[in-house]
Amino acid sequence: MNRAKLEPKLLTVLREGYSLAQLRADSIAGLTVGIVALPLAMALAIASGASPEKGLLTAVIAGFLISALGGSRVQIGGPTGAFVVVVHGIITQHGYDGLLIATFLGGLILIVAGLVKLGQVIRYIPHPVVTGFTAGIAVIIASSQVQDFLGLDLAEAPAEFLPKWQAYFAAFDTLDWATTAIGFGSLALILILRRVAPKVPGYLVAVAASALIVALVGLPVDTVGSRFPGMTLSFPAPALPELSVARVQALLPAAFTIAFLAGIEALLSAVVADGMTGFRHRPNQELLGQGVANSVSALFGGLPATGAIARTATNVKAGGRTPVAGIVHALFVALAAVAAKDLLGFIPMAALAAILFVVAWGMSEIDRFVALLRMPIGDRALLLITFFLTVFVDLTAAIAIGVTLASFLFMARMSEAVEVEADAADADREDPAQREGLPAGVEVFRISGPLFFGVAGELLESMRRIGQPPRAIILRMRLVPYLDASGASALEEMVHRAKAMGCHLILSGVRPQPRETLARAGLLARPGELSFAADYAEALAMAEATAKG
């Protein structure tokens, strides 16, 4: 199957033939995931600074479209923990209208990314960067829930990490024991059920049990109903806040952050799902589906959405094998939210905080984080820099700096791997050292590895190290798979220097990509200055003729 093909997996499944048995299995899986998603969508929305119905709305609309239009058979979409920090920051700075515009623009960016086939980009984001900012987000999410978990009497906790914890410690004497008991009880129930009965929906059981206790006993704790009175799930007419050039320019960085996070997490989730099912997702179609889902979610007042790894894994374990399971999940959330709207108000905020503690722990990927700390120093530095930037600065800076540092680290490692050798055996041809039997007046160098801007200077330095100017220089390039503009420029500089020395430069065994780049740079064969030889033997013959001449 062509992974670059742009066609929703739902159409593929229907074309293959969809049986009643498949519908039964997908329906059971969809209901299972819907039970997990219902309280989670509310908790994530509240943690993001939005009302709980916005999370439910996102789970319904975006969840439906991601399954219907995406490139994975089993992806489950909706609000996720990765967006909590970003969404909260956008709402704080630009208001909820600003979030809707940024989400809509982020969706358009994802659509373009899918159409121009950038779905393979996941392979170029290093694990230390992904793990660093994911773990940083987990720390921020957990920190943001301390007030609700303990019932601290704070008008509003600061947004910054250190001031937030200073405020928590200052207000610790206001701890509410009833709220704390509900929080720890809910957390314990979730963890116990995960261990002794993993198939039981721990999130739903915890919020249902805590809500029942609050309603029956009349505990004076903060609940969804007291925090958000009059909450109801409704589908407004699609619309966007008023747009202006200045507003769009101000929100473009946030839109790119939303698109980046949605794309990366969706593709990561799809890769994990492929490993669990044996199917292969279509990455470009997945980006396209994610883009449509985010733009439409914004039109209806929803939050950013992406593929959720935990919910997708739950879907697979419950027997879901087609996008129909994701569609059933979205429909269940809609029906349950409407049918139980009066009961949802009794859910304690401490119980939702307990859910987000569990979500944050899962996001932290502590095992992978510790494993990366045992890697080479460059990877460790990249991990920790991204992590601390996420926690103490902001996610956008962490992503930008992390990816930039990763690029520099990669180039440095590639530069170390490239060799410009004046005396080396050719292992592939089983030749003796290349300088043995070299004609008088001929110098030879062999380049191994990609010749790009990071190593172009080494090539010119090799030229400077030549003592007595030779009549001919052979550059063996059979082991150069890639040449960029800087490498071509270095070769052109070598041609000029060789000409000034009265020396003839011969390039041997040039492969197709470097030859095409040289042609585009105007470096073609020049009599008496630059020649191309098919192999080293031909280059030696050319050089010997030049030296004798």
N, C-alpha and C positions, 0 to 999 in steps of 0.2 A: 504494500500500500504506500502510495506517495504521501509522505508526511507534509509536503508543501502544498498539497491540494486544499483549496478553499471550498469546503462543503461541511455543513454541520454534521456531527456524528449521528444526530437523531435521524436525518434523512438516510444515512447509510444503513442504520439499524432497520428502519422501516422498509427499505428496499430489499434487504436480506430476508425479510419476513419476520413478523413479530407474533409470537404465539400467546395463547392464554396462560400457559405456564410461566412465561417470561413476565407477563403483566402481573401475575400473582406474586412472584418473587420481588419484582420491582416495587410493587405497592407496599409489601411488608417492610422492605428496606426504606422506602420513602417515609413511611409512618414512623419508623424507628428514628431516623435522622430528624424528622420534624419535631419529635418529642424533645430531642437534645437541643435543637435550634431555637425553640420557642423562648425558654428563659435566657439563653445565651444572647440572642439578638437584643433583648431588652437590656441586659447587663452591659453589653458593649456600647449600646447607644447612650446609656446614662454616663458611662465612663468617658465617653467622647464629648460630653457636654450637651447632648441632645436629649430629647424626650424619648421614653421607651417605645412609643408607637412608631417613631422614625426607624428604629431598628427592626421592628416587625415588618414595616412597609418595605424596607430594603430586602429582608429575607424573602418576602413574597415576590416582589417585582424582579429584582436582580437575580434572585435564586432561580426563578422560572426561566428568565432569558439566558442565563449562563448555561443551564442544562439544555435548553431548546436550540441555542445557536452556537454553542461551544464546540471545541475540537476534541473533547474527551468523552468517553462513554459514561464515566462514573463521577465526574467532578460535581461537587456540591458547592454552590456559591452563596455569598451573603456577607454581612459585616464581619470583620475579623479583628483580632487584637492588634495586628500590625498598623491599622489605621487609627487606633485610639489617640495616640500622641499627635499625629498629623491633623486629624479632624478637630481635636480640642484646640490646637494652636490656630487653625484657620478660623474657627468660630470666635475665638477670643479676639483675634486681630481684625477680622473682616465681617464678623456676624454670620448668621446662618445663611443669609442670602449669598454672601461671598462663598460659603462652602458649596452651595448649589451650583454656582457658576464654575468654580474650580473643578467640581466633580464632572460637570457636563463637558468642560474642555478636556479634562483628563480622559474621558471616554472617547472623544474625538481623536486624541493623540494615540490611544490604543488602537482605534480603527485604522488609522494611517499606518501604524507599526505593523498591523496584521497584513494590510494590503501590499506593503513594500517588503513583506516577508522577513521581519526581524525576529521571528519566533525562536530562532536558535540562539538569541542573545544570552539566554540563561547559562550557556556553556562558558561565557566569558566573564561572569561575575565570580570572583574567587570565594571559596568557602569561608575564609577568615572574615571577609567583609560582611557576607550574609549572616554568619553566626554572631559577629560582633554587634551589628545593629539590631538583630532579632533579640539577643540577650539584653541589650540596653533597653529596648522597648518593654521587655518583660519586667525589668526592674522598675521602670516608670509606671507601668500599669499597676503593679502590686503596691507601689508607694501611693498612688492616687486613691486606693481603696481603704487605707488605714482609718481615715476619719469615719466612714460609714460602718466599717467593721467593728470599731470600738465605741461608736456613738459619741465622739469628741465634740464638744461645744465650740465650734469654730465658725465664724461668719463666712469666711471663704479662705481656703488654704492657698498659699502662694503657688504659682505655676512652676517656679524653678525648684530643682531637686533639693538643694541644701536648705534654702529658706523654708521649704515645705516641711522638712523634717524638724527644723528648729521650731516651727509653729506647733507641730505635733507634740514635741516634748514639753513645750510651754503650756499646752492645754491638756496634758495627761491627767491632771487632777480632776478634769471634767468627765472622765470616762464613765460611760453608762453601763452598769453591770447587766441589765436586761438585754441591751443590744449586743454586748460582748458575748453573752451566753448564747444568743441566737446565732451569732457569727461563728463561734467555735463549734457549736452543735451542728450547724449546716456543713461546715468544712469537714468535721469528723465523719458525718454521715456519707458525704460524697466519697471520701477516701476509703472508708470501710466497704462501701458497696463496690468500689472499683476492685478491691482485693477479693472479697468473698462472693460477689455476684456481679461480675463485669458486664453482663448483658442487661442488667437493670439500669434504666436511665437515671443515674445518680443526681444530675442537675435538677431534673423535674421532681424527683422524690424529695430532694432537699427543700426546694422552694415551696412545694405543696405542704410538706410537714411543718415547716416554719410558719407559713401563712395560716395553717389550721390552728397552731398553738397561739399565735397572736390574736386570731379572731375569737377563739374560745376563752382564753384566759384574759384577754383584754390588755395585753402588755403595751405599755406606753412607749413604743419604739417607732422610729421613722419607717414608713412604708412607701411603696410606689404610689398608693392613693394619696397619702399626705404630701408627698413631694410633687406629684403631678396630678392634681385634682381634675376630674373630668376627662381622663384619658380614654380615647377610643380609636379604633383602627378604621380609617376612611381613605378612600381613593379620590383625591381632588382632581379637578381637570388639569391636564398637563400644561405647565407654564414655566417660564424662567423669569427671574428678577430682571429688572431693566439693565441692559448692557450698554457699556460705553467703551471707547477705545482705552481710556485711562484705567477703567476698572479691569478690563481684560489684561492689560499690561501688568497691573499690580498683582493679579491672581495667576498669571502664567507660571511662575515658579512653583506655586502650590499645585497647579494642575499637572506639571511634569512630575512632581513628587508622587502624586496620587497615581499617575499612569505607571511610573516606575515600580512602585510598591505592588500595585494590582497585577502588573505583568509578571514580575518576578515571583510573587507568591503563587499566582495561578499556575505558572509553568512548573514551579517546584512541586506543587500539589499534584499536578498531572503526571510528573515523572514518578513520584511516589506511588500513585495509583497504577501506573503502568507496571511497576515492579510487583504490585500485589495481584494484578489481574492477568498479566501477559499481553494485554492490548497495547497498542501504540497510539498516542494522541497526535493530533495535528496542531502543532504549536502556533502556526499563523492563524488558523481558524479559531483557536482558543483566544488569542489576543483580540481578534475581531469580535467574538462573542462577548468577551469581557468589556470591550469598548462600548458596544451597543447597550449592554446591561447598565453600565455606569451612567451613560448619557440619559437613558430612559428613567433610571432611578432618580436622577437629579430633576427631571421634568415633573416627577410626581412628588418631589420634596423629600426624597430618600437620601441615604448616606452613600459614600463610596463602598464598593463591594469587590470581592475577588474570590478565588477558589480557596476553600478552607480545608487545610490538610487533615485536621482531626475529624471534621464532619465527613469528608470524603472517605477517610479510612473506615469510619463507622458504617457508611453506606456499603462499602465493599464487604466488610465483615458480616453485615446483615443480609447479604445476598444480592444487592443491586448490581446489575450488569449492563444497564442501558440508561440513556438520559431520562427515560420515563420516571425512574426513581427520584431524580432531582426535581422533576415537575410535580410529582406527588408530594414531595416534601414541602414545596412552596404552597401548594393548595391546602395542605394540612395546617400549616402555620396560619394561613388566612382564616380558615374555618374555625380553628381553635381560638384565635385571638378575638374573633367576633362573638363566638359562643360563650367565652369565659371572660368577657371584658370586665364584668363586675367583680369576679374573683381575683383578677390580676392585681387589683388595687391593694389587696391584703398582703402581698409579698413583701417581706421586710427588706430594706436596703442592705442590711447586714448579710442576708442570705445571698443576694446578688454579688456582694463584695467577696464572699467566700468562693463563689463560682469563678470570679475573675482572678482570685489567688491561684486557683487550680489551672486556669488558662495560662496565666503568667508563668507558672512553673513548667508547663508543657512547652511554652515558647522559648524558655531559656536554653533548652537543649544542653543541659549541664554536662552530660557525658561528652558531647562533641566539643564543647567549650574547653573542658579539661584536656581532652585528647589534643586539641590544637595548641595548647600551652606546652606540649611536648615536642612540637614541630620546630624547624629551624627558626632562628631569631627573627628573620624577616617576617615570617608568618605570625609569630607571636606578637610582634610589634604591631602588625596590621590589625590583628584581632583586638588588641587592647586599645589602640588608638580609636578604632571605630566604636568600640564599646563605650569608652569614656566620653567621646564626643557626643554620642547619642544621649547619654545620661545627663551630662553637664552642659552641653551647648544646645544642639538641636539635631533632629534627624536629617534634615536637608544637608547641613554641613557634614555630618557623619558620612552620608552616602557619597557626596561629592569628593571629600578629602580621601575617604577610604578607597574609592575606585581609582582616583588619581595616584595615590601612593602605590596601589597594587600594580598600576601600569608601569610606574617607575621601577618598582621591584622586579617586575617581569623583564623589562628592558635591560636592567642591570644583570640579571641572571642570563639572559640571552647573550649579552655582550661577553660575559665570561665564558660562554660555551663556544663562541666563534673563535677560530684560530687562523692566524695568518702565519704560515710556516715556511721557513726557508730551507729546512732540511727534515723531510719526513717521508716515510715509506708509504706507498699507496697500497693499503691493505686489500682493496677490491681487486687490483690488478696483480697483486702479489709481486710487485716490483721491488727491487732493492731501494735504498734511499735515493730520492730523486736527484740528488746532486752528483751521484756517481756517474762518471762518463759524460758529464756536462761539457759541451764544447767551450773553449776559451772565449771570453767576451760575452757569455750568456748568463743571465741571472734568472732564477726561477722561484716563485712563491706559490704555495697552495693555500686556498681559502676554504675553510670548512665551516658551514653554517650560513644562516641568512645574513646578507650584507645590507644592513639598514643604518639609519642615522646614528644609532648607538655605537656602532663599530667602525663607522667611516673613517674616523680619525686614526684608528689603528692601521688602516690600510696606507694612509699617507705617511704615518710614522715609519712603516716598513720601507717606504721609498727613501726617506731621509737617512735611514741607517746604511744605505748602500755607500760603500767607499768609492773606489774607482768606478766611474760611470761605465756600464757595460754597453755593448752594441745592441743587445736585445734583451728584453725582460719578458718572461712567460708568466702569466697569471693563470694558474690551474683552477677553473671554476666549476668543475663537474659536481662538486659537493656543495654548491651554493643554490639552494632551492628557491630563494626569494631575494629580490633586489628592489629597494625603494628609491625615491628620488634623491635622497641624500647619498646613498651608495653610488648611484649613477653619477652624481656630481663629483664624488671622490674619484671615481674612475676617469672622469673627464679631466680633473685636475692632474691625475697621474699622466694622462696623455700629453698635457701641456708641459709638465715637468720633464717627461721623457724626451719630448721634442727639443726642449731647451738643452738637454744633455746630449743630443744627437743619438738618441736611443729609440729603438723600434719596440712598441708594446704589442704583445700577442696574447689574446684571450683564448684559452683552451677549454673545450668541452662546455660551452655556455648552454644552459638549459633554457627551455622555451620562455618561462616567465621573465628571467633576467634579460634574455635577448630582446623580448618585446619592449621591456622598460628602456633598454639602451636605445632601441630604435626610436621610441617616442621622445627620448632626450636628444636625438640627433647624433648619437654615437654610432655611426656606421663605419664600415671598413674604409680606411684612408691609406692610400699607397705610401709606404715609407714611414707612417706614423702609427697606425693601428690596424691589426689584422685579427681575423677570427680563424681558429683551427678546430676541426671536428674533434680531435683527441690530442693527447700529449705527444704521441709519435709524430703527428703532422706538425705540431707546434715546434718540436725539436728540429725537424727538417727545415722549417721556415727560419728559425733562429740561427741555425748553422749557416744557411745561405746568406743571411743578413750579416753575420759575423765575418764570413769570408769576404763578402763584398766590401 
